[in-house]
Amino acid sequence: MAEPEKLIVTWADLDRLVERMAEQVGADYDVVLTITRGALVPTGMLAYRLGMRNIVVAAVAYYDDAGQRAEQPTFLQFPSDPLLHGQRVLVVDEVWDSGTTIAAVVERVLLAGGLPTTAVLHYKPTSSKVAIVPDHHVVSTDAWVVYPYKYGK
């Protein structure tokens, strides 16, 4: 089986991607929820662009360091319900591959009474395994995306 095509993202590329994401999503949210580990850096960049300080973290393990998927996402940390209840929540991840992780996060936000909107830098529609699609995405691709903060992995 052939190796998937790789899309190498530089720091300058990342800055342009986050700028485009900021233009798409606007700043009409109460809280930004970042999915670790991959979305920490772009979420921080996005929050600065949007002028937002209220950032919470969902630590979710679904892929291991070799890129192998688990059977289902495991929540290692998630914001308490009062932080999300009645809030417009911008859920940010760097890449939507199977969509399983972000769909699980969206479900948890809904259960907490939050109003989620999803935003990803890269969306892989042919890999997605969930019924939902991102509310916002910057690029559609089938490539394996390598971000500058993941070089060497």
C-alpha positions in Angstrom: 0.0 0.0 0.0 1.4 3.4 -1.0 2.2 6.1 1.6 -0.4 8.9 1.7 0.6 12.2 0.1 2.0 14.6 2.7 1.0 18.2 3.0 3.8 20.1 4.8 2.5 23.2 6.6 5.1 25.9 7.4 4.8 28.5 10.1 3.9 31.1 7.5 1.3 28.7 6.0 -0.2 28.2 9.5 -0.4 31.9 10.0 -2.3 32.3 6.7 -4.6 29.4 7.5 -5.5 30.8 10.9 -6.1 34.2 9.4 -8.5 32.7 6.9 -10.2 30.8 9.7 -10.6 33.9 11.7 -12.2 35.7 8.7 -14.7 32.7 8.4 -15.7 32.2 12.0 -15.9 35.8 13.2 -15.9 36.6 17.0 -19.5 35.8 17.9 -18.6 33.2 20.6 -18.5 33.2 24.3 -15.8 30.5 24.6 -13.3 28.7 22.5 -12.8 25.0 23.1 -9.5 23.6 21.8 -9.0 19.9 21.2 -5.5 18.8 22.4 -2.9 18.3 21.4 -3.0 19.3 17.7 -5.2 22.3 18.0 -3.5 24.1 20.9 -1.2 26.2 18.7 -3.7 27.2 16.1 -6.3 27.9 18.7 -4.0 30.2 20.5 -3.2 32.0 17.3 -6.9 32.2 16.4 -7.9 33.5 19.9 -5.4 36.4 19.5 -6.9 37.2 16.1 -10.4 37.1 17.5 -9.6 39.0 20.7 -10.9 36.1 22.8 -9.4 35.1 26.2 -12.0 32.5 27.3 -10.3 29.3 26.1 -11.0 25.9 27.5 -9.5 22.5 26.7 -10.7 19.1 25.8 -7.9 16.6 26.1 -9.0 13.7 23.9 -6.9 10.7 22.9 -7.9 9.0 19.6 -4.7 8.7 17.6 -1.4 7.4 19.0 1.9 9.0 18.1 2.2 6.7 15.2 -1.1 7.9 13.7 -3.0 4.7 14.6 -6.6 5.1 15.8 -8.1 3.7 18.9 -11.6 2.2 18.9 -13.1 5.3 20.2 -12.0 8.7 21.6 -11.0 8.8 25.3 -11.6 12.0 27.2 -8.7 12.7 29.5 -10.0 16.2 30.4 -13.1 18.1 29.6 -14.5 21.5 30.8 -17.2 21.3 33.4 -20.8 21.7 32.3 -21.3 25.2 33.9 -18.4 26.6 31.7 -20.3 25.5 28.6 -24.0 25.7 29.5 -25.8 28.4 27.5 -22.5 29.4 25.9 -21.8 29.8 22.2 -18.8 27.5 21.9 -16.3 27.6 19.0 -14.8 24.0 18.9 -11.4 24.1 17.2 -9.3 21.3 15.9 -6.5 21.3 13.4 -7.6 18.5 11.1 -10.9 16.6 10.6 -9.9 13.2 9.4 -12.5 10.6 10.5 -14.3 13.4 12.4 -14.8 11.0 15.3 -12.9 13.1 17.8 -14.6 16.4 17.1 -18.1 14.7 16.8 -17.5 13.3 20.3 -16.6 16.7 21.6 -19.6 18.3 20.0 -21.8 15.7 21.6 -20.3 16.5 25.0 -20.8 20.3 24.5 -24.5 19.6 23.6 -24.9 17.4 26.7 -23.5 20.3 28.8 -26.1 22.7 27.2 -23.6 24.5 25.0 -24.2 25.7 21.5 -21.2 24.3 19.4 -19.8 25.6 16.2 -16.9 23.6 14.6 -13.9 25.0 12.9 -10.9 23.1 11.5 -8.0 24.1 9.3 -8.0 20.9 7.2 -11.0 18.8 6.4 -10.7 15.4 4.8 -14.2 14.7 3.4 -13.3 11.3 2.0 -12.0 10.1 5.3 -14.9 11.4 7.4 -16.9 8.7 9.2 -19.5 10.8 11.0 -22.8 12.3 9.9 -21.8 15.9 10.7 -19.5 18.1 8.7 -17.4 21.1 9.9 -19.3 24.4 10.2 -16.0 26.0 9.0 -12.9 24.7 7.4 -10.1 26.4 5.5 -8.8 23.6 3.2 -10.2 20.3 1.9 -7.6 17.6 1.3 -6.9 13.9 1.3 -3.3 14.3 2.3 -1.6 13.5 5.6 -1.1 17.0 7.0 2.1 17.8 8.9 2.0 21.0 11.0 5.2 22.9 11.9 4.8 22.1 15.6 4.6 18.3 14.7 7.8 18.1 12.6 9.7 14.9 13.4 6.6 13.0 14.4 
